[in-house]
Amino acid sequence: MPSLLPRLLAAATLLAAALSPPMAPAAVPASDRAQVLQVVQRFFDALAANDVETSRALFLPGAQITAARNTPTGFALRRRTIEDDLQKMPANQNRYLERAWDSTVHLQGRLAAVWTPYDFHLNGKFSHSGIDAFTLVKTDEGWRIVSLAYSVEPETPSRHPAGPP
């Protein structure tokens, strides 16, 4: 009868591996986190300045933008490409101010996600709050936005730590 010891050791090793915490991802350079947040801020700045060329440079071609909101008639989802927004920018006369705070950034290699609360002001007046969820990839030219999904919550007051703009 073969010894049970090798089988018990193998089983104990498997059990220990199953009960061990998962390996943490490799440490992310602080510079990558800062660069990702800088891209998001540059997006807000380009929106406020109605700057088509800067906006174009921040997004990959074909990037998707999705807005989710509750309406009196039910849930509404609006999807468009960045090119749709860029085409409308030159004729836009509105003044936009979008502010984010308390951003959570997840990074692994060339992929990043930013989840952040925001408030949005239209022509100097509070419009709505919500959550922005950005997905970015690091290209050879730097971090670029591949998608932005956001909620629109007009009934939720701004919780920006600095107060009103």
C-alpha positions in Angstrom: 0.0 0.0 0.0 1.5 3.3 -1.1 2.1 5.9 1.5 -0.6 8.4 2.1 1.9 11.2 3.0 2.5 12.4 -0.6 -1.2 12.6 -1.2 -1.9 14.4 2.0 0.9 16.9 1.3 -0.5 17.6 -2.2 -4.0 18.1 -0.7 -2.7 20.4 2.0 -0.8 22.5 -0.6 -4.0 22.8 -2.8 -6.0 23.8 0.3 -3.4 26.4 1.3 -3.4 27.9 -2.2 -7.2 28.0 -2.2 -7.4 29.8 1.1 -4.5 32.3 0.4 -5.5 35.8 -0.5 -5.2 36.5 -4.2 -1.9 38.1 -5.4 -2.1 41.8 -5.5 -1.6 43.4 -8.9 1.8 44.9 -9.5 2.3 48.3 -7.9 1.1 51.1 -10.2 3.5 54.0 -10.7 2.1 57.2 -9.1 2.9 58.9 -12.4 0.5 56.7 -14.3 -2.3 57.5 -11.8 -1.5 61.2 -12.0 -1.5 61.1 -15.9 -4.9 59.3 -16.0 -6.4 61.9 -13.6 -4.9 64.6 -15.7 -6.6 63.3 -18.9 -9.9 63.3 -17.1 -9.3 66.9 -15.9 -8.3 68.0 -19.4 -11.6 66.6 -20.6 -13.5 68.8 -18.2 -11.3 71.8 -19.1 -11.9 71.1 -22.9 -15.6 70.8 -22.3 -15.7 74.2 -20.4 -13.6 75.8 -23.2 -15.7 74.2 -26.0 -12.3 73.0 -27.4 -12.8 70.5 -30.2 -9.2 69.8 -30.9 -8.2 69.1 -27.3 -11.3 66.9 -26.9 -10.4 65.0 -30.1 -6.8 64.4 -28.8 -8.1 63.0 -25.4 -10.3 60.3 -27.0 -9.6 57.4 -29.3 -11.6 57.5 -32.5 -15.0 55.9 -32.1 -15.0 56.3 -28.3 -18.4 55.6 -26.8 -20.3 58.1 -24.5 -23.3 56.8 -22.6 -25.7 58.8 -20.4 -28.1 57.1 -18.1 -31.0 58.9 -16.4 -34.4 58.4 -15.0 -37.1 60.4 -16.7 -40.8 60.9 -15.9 -41.5 58.2 -18.6 -38.9 55.8 -17.3 -35.2 55.0 -17.7 -33.5 56.6 -20.6 -30.1 55.6 -22.1 -28.4 57.9 -24.6 -25.4 56.5 -26.5 -23.2 58.3 -29.0 -19.6 58.5 -30.2 -17.1 61.2 -29.5 -17.4 62.2 -33.1 -21.1 63.0 -32.6 -20.2 65.4 -29.7 -17.2 66.9 -31.6 -19.4 67.7 -34.6 -21.9 69.7 -32.4 -19.3 71.6 -30.3 -18.5 74.5 -32.7 -22.2 75.7 -32.7 -22.6 75.2 -29.0 -23.2 78.5 -27.2 -23.7 77.0 -23.7 -21.2 77.4 -20.9 -20.4 74.1 -19.2 -18.6 73.5 -15.9 -18.1 69.9 -14.7 -16.3 69.2 -11.5 -15.1 65.9 -10.1 -13.8 64.9 -6.7 -13.0 61.8 -4.7 -11.9 59.9 -7.8 -11.2 56.2 -7.6 -8.6 55.0 -10.1 -7.9 51.4 -11.0 -4.8 50.7 -13.1 -3.3 47.5 -14.5 -0.8 47.7 -17.3 -2.2 49.8 -20.2 -5.8 49.8 -18.9 -7.3 52.3 -16.4 -10.7 53.0 -15.0 -11.8 56.2 -13.2 -15.0 56.3 -11.1 -15.8 59.7 -9.8 -18.7 61.7 -8.5 -19.3 65.0 -10.4 -21.5 68.0 -10.5 -22.5 69.8 -13.7 -23.3 73.5 -14.1 -25.0 74.9 -17.3 -24.6 78.6 -18.0 -23.6 79.3 -14.4 -26.5 77.3 -12.8 -26.4 73.9 -11.2 -27.9 71.3 -13.5 -27.2 67.9 -12.0 -24.9 65.5 -10.2 -23.9 62.0 -11.0 -21.2 59.5 -11.4 -18.6 59.5 -14.3 -17.0 56.2 -15.2 -14.1 56.6 -17.7 -12.2 53.8 -19.3 -8.8 54.7 -20.7 -6.0 52.9 -22.5 -2.3 53.8 -22.6 -1.3 54.1 -26.2 2.2 54.9 -27.4 1.1 58.5 -27.4 -0.2 58.4 -23.8 -3.5 57.8 -22.0 -6.6 58.1 -24.1 -10.3 57.8 -23.2 -12.1 54.9 -24.9 -15.4 55.2 -23.1 -17.3 57.5 -20.8 -20.5 56.4 -19.1 -22.3 58.7 -16.7 -25.4 59.1 -14.6 -27.6 62.2 -14.7 -29.2 62.9 -11.4 -30.9 66.3 -11.4 -32.6 65.7 -8.1 -29.3 65.0 -6.3 -27.7 68.2 -5.0 -24.0 68.9 -5.5 -21.8 67.4 -2.8 -18.6 69.0 -4.1 -16.3 69.6 -1.2 -15.6 73.2 -2.3 -19.2 74.1 -2.4 -20.8 76.1 -5.2 -18.4 77.3 -7.9 
